[in-house]
Amino acid sequence: MKTIILVAIFTICYVVCMDLVNKYMSSLNFDYVEENNETVSESNIYEVTILGCVVNPGQYTVSKDSTLGYLITLAGGLTEEADVTTFNSNATLVNEGSYYISYKREDQNKISLNTATQAMLDTLPGIGEVLAKRIIDYRLSKGNFKTIEDIKNVQGIGDSLFENLKDLLCL
């Protein structure tokens, strides 16, 4: 019980501090010019996208050294369905990066099309690195799979390959 209270207090402090930092960062004027007349502001600001199990998925503007944890905070935090074991909140963000917060897996014996990483998908028979990336790209652009049959909409996955995979997949 003490642990839960400490985690709750830490989370509240973290969110409040990040909000203050965000307000401070947004009040700074990055439009200064160096002696060689190059604008420096663009190199200090990143545009990133976060999708999946966050309250407000979408595109955000962050400072150069921001972390995934900070981005999650900007996006309103995690939803109850988020699988906190699938990401590193201390990871530094990349300009124009896209980040996906996975859902918890309900069926531990199958691979979820909606939460699997590229490495997990790569372990499926007939799915190599290229098809695994296409599955992830499809999920990011079209949203979560509604049925496991929707995987056939991914270029390179036909009826034959689907028949080999269907018992290994879940949503």
N, C-alpha and C positions, 0 to 999 in steps of 0.2 A: 504494500500500500504506500509506503514511504517513497518507493521508487516511482510509482505512478504520479504521486504529488510532485516529486522533484522534476520529472519529465514534463509535466504540465506547466510548472513554473518556468522551467527553462524555455519551453516552446513559446509561452506568452512573452517572456523577455526577448527572445530571439525575434519574434514577429514585430514587436514594438520597436526594437532597435533597427531592424531592417527597414521599417516604415520611415523612421527618422532619417536613416542614411539615404533612402530613396528620395525623400523630400529635400534633403540637403544637396544631393547630387543633381536633382532637377533644377535647383535654384542657381547652380553654378553656370557661369557663362563660358562655354568652351570655344567661342568664336574669336579666339585671339590669334594673332599672326606672329610668326617667328621672324627673325631678321631677314631670312631669305624669302619672305612673303608667301610661304606655304601655310595653308590653313591646317592646324593640327587637330581641330575638333573631331573630324571624321575618323581619325585613327583611334580615338579614345572611346568611341561609341559603337556598339554592336547592335545589329538587328537579329533577333533570334525568335524561334517559334517553339512553343511547347504544346503538346497534344496528349491525349490519353486521360488519365485519372487525376486531373486537376480541376478546380472549381471553375476557372475561367480560361480554357485553352485559347491560344491565339498567338499573335506576334507581339513582341515586346522590345523596347529599346533599353539597353543596359550599358553600364560602363565596361570597359575593356577587361577588367579583372574579376568580373562577377562570376559567381558559382551557380551550379544547378540548384542548390538549396535556396539561393536568393531568387532565382527565376521562379521556383515553385511558390515562394512567398508572394511574389508579384502576381502570380496567377491565382491567388486566393487560397493556396494550400492544396493539400491532397484530398481526394474523395475517400470514402470508406472502402471502396473497391481497390485502392492502390496497393500494389505489391512493393513494399518498401525494401525488399531484398534485391531488386533488379536494377538499382541505380546508385550512383555515388553522389551524394548531395554536395560534396566538396570539389567535384570536378569543375574545372574552369571552362567557361563557355567559349565557343568558337563563333566568330562573326558569320552571320547568315546560317548558323547551325539550327538543326531541327532536333528536338528532344521529345521522346515518347515515354510517358510514365505508364508502365504495364498494369494490367488488371491481375488480381490474385488468380492463381490457377485452381480450378475446382476439381479437376481430375488429374491427379499426380502421375497417372500412367500414360497420359497422352500429352501431346504438345498443342498448346493453344495457339490458334492462328492469330488471335487478338493480342497476345502478350509475349509470344516467343521472340527471343532475340535472333539475330541473323545466325549466330553460332548454334543456337538450338535447332533452328530450321535446317541448317546444314547437316545435321545428324540424321535426318530422314532419308530413307532409301530413294535414290533418284533425284534428290534435291541437292545440288551443289551450291557453291558460293554464289553463282550468278542467279540461280532461281531463288535462293534465300533472300538475296537483295531485292529481287523483283517483288517478292511477297511483301517485304517490309515497305517498299516504295508504294505498292498498291494500297496497303493498309493506311499509310500516311496520307495519300492523296484522296482516297475514296472513303476513308473511315473504316470502322471495324467491320469484319466479316459478319454477315447476318446468318449464314449457314456455312457448313464446311464445304458444300458444293460450290460456293462462290470462289473457291481457290482456282477453279477452272477458268475464271476470268483473267487470271494472271497469264501473260504470254509465256508459252512453253509448257504449260500444264494442261494436258488433255485428259480424255476419259480413261485411257489406259493407266497413266501415272496416278490419276486420282483413285482408281480402284486399288492400287497398291498402297495408297496413303490413308484412305478414309478411316480405317480402324485405328490409326495412330494419331488422329487429329481430334481436337475439340475446339469449342469457342472459348 
